[in-house]
């Protein structure tokens, strides 16, 4: 579907579809807060900026789903797909030749028969309910709740006023996925270029009860009053839709695939919006399912491959839960929190670079959880985080994290001279390309293909 290729980067998106709202996502921005206190600290002790691109042209994007999904629908229809909206499905029946879905549409009975169904309806989605699948625990993830909406008239953040001209951040701090961390939870802000900002809070049950998130707008205002910088930003903001409250955020399905169906990773489970792990999990799942259908459809190997997909999907969901659960455990200890994020960013940068070099086999799993060294070391660290008792315990883990990431660290992560600001620097990749078995020329060709030097 070449018509969709332009949507993969900010620059080509703006050239091809300026009418489709989106947001500029240059990286991941974090600020740590103690509720009720100012967060401005000139030494960057409460900041973490991790860049994902060197300039806007090849930057990632936030999707404004109303516009983005409509474009997808039109493109699907253009290519001949039958698009049926306003369908309320109420039944699914498997048989020897496939699966029958039934429901209602515009007051009439509706049904569709298929040889195979892929469920992309999200956590606790249609097939999970229709087949009455079990819901399993996520043993290393705390129970969490969420409250969120879309807002207009959100003011700029205004955190850069203490920076000198020679000390500017690696990207505009709000041209990113912005995370405001506090003990027990965090607030996200995603800005779109149509004046809308997506914002919300996710918190453990204890923190959510203290904030009384179930009270909706009153809870949101209560939270803003405890974070002065956000209170300033939202002083004149208006909700563009009612606040949505989710009493239980995380989810894990007891089954991922059957004889004639499969859940996408986004329907098989959900952990948390933190670090946007759902994108990577689902894209890996789509790639695997596509390969299974392409290579093994109507063969005896199809079902074993599908079982393997289900097992890997659940394994990677648990890996994400260990990571995010550990981050929730360390939200009161920001140095430990920032160190833990480096495990994720190191794995992501390594994986993406390996794929761009055509070395997919070096990064076949999410968070490199199947890596013979990195995977087990991460699990060990995540387990230790849950037992931190003293500042020395925390420091020891932080030191061990630097040793764990070093063999896959392509971006100078953890370098104390950068003081929690990590740009995208080609010199880092040239210096560390050997960790991927890549030569200087390999790296040069990769940077040219990606548009690294044009801006």
HUGI-V358526 format. One record per backbone hydrogen bond with DSSP energy under -1.0 kcal/mol. NH is the residue of the N-H (numbers start at 1). CO is the residue of the C=O. If there is no record, write none. Layout:
nh: [NH/NH]
co: [CO/CO]
//
This chain:
nh: [4/5/7/8/10/11/13/14/15/16/17/20/23/25/26/28/29/30/31/32/33/36/37/44/47/48/49/50/51/52/59/60/62/64/65/68/69/70/71/72/73/74/75/76/77/78/79/80/81/88/90/91/93/95/98/99/100/101/102/103/104/105/108/110/112/114/117/119/125/129/130/131/133/136/141/145/146/147/148/149/151/152/155/163/167/175/176/177/178/179/180/181/182/185/186/187/188/189/190/192/193/197/198/199/200/201/202/203/204/205/208/209/210/211/212/213/215/216/218/220/221/222/223/224/225/226/227/231/232/233/234/235/238/240/244/246/249/251/253/254/258/262/263/264/267/268/269/270/276/279/281/282/283/284/285/286/287/288/289/290/291/292/293/294/295/296/297/299/302/305/306/307/308/309/310/311/312/313/314/315/316/317/318/319/320/321/322/323/324/325/326/327/328/329/330/331/333/337/338/339/340/341/342/343/345/346/347/348/349/350/351/352/353/354/355/356/357/358/359/362/363/368/369/371/375/377/378/379/380/381/382/383/384/385/387/388/394/395/396/397/398/399/400/401/402/403/404/405/406/408/409/415/418/421/422/428/429/430/431/432/433/435/436/437/438/443/444/445/446/447/448/449/450/452]
co: [1/2/4/5/59/57/9/10/11/12/13/17/62/60/175/50/177/48/179/46/181/226/34/41/44/30/420/28/422/26/56/25/23/21/63/64/65/66/67/68/69/70/71/72/73/74/75/77/76/104/102/102/100/98/95/114/93/112/91/110/88/108/105/103/101/99/260/262/122/125/126/127/128/252/138/203/246/201/244/199/197/238/233/160/164/172/174/27/189/29/187/31/185/182/202/180/200/178/198/196/22/151/190/149/188/147/186/145/184/143/204/205/206/207/208/208/212/213/215/216/217/218/219/220/221/223/224/227/228/229/230/232/152/150/148/146/144/270/268/134/261/117/256/119/264/264/265/251/273/276/277/278/279/280/281/282/283/284/285/286/287/288/289/290/291/292/293/296/299/301/302/303/304/305/306/307/308/309/310/311/312/313/314/315/316/317/318/319/320/321/322/323/324/325/326/328/330/333/334/335/336/337/338/340/341/342/343/344/345/346/347/348/349/350/351/352/353/355/354/359/360/365/366/368/371/373/374/375/376/377/378/379/380/381/384/385/390/391/392/393/394/395/396/397/398/399/400/401/402/405/405/412/415/418/49/425/425/426/427/428/429/432/433/434/433/439/440/441/442/443/444/445/446/447]
//
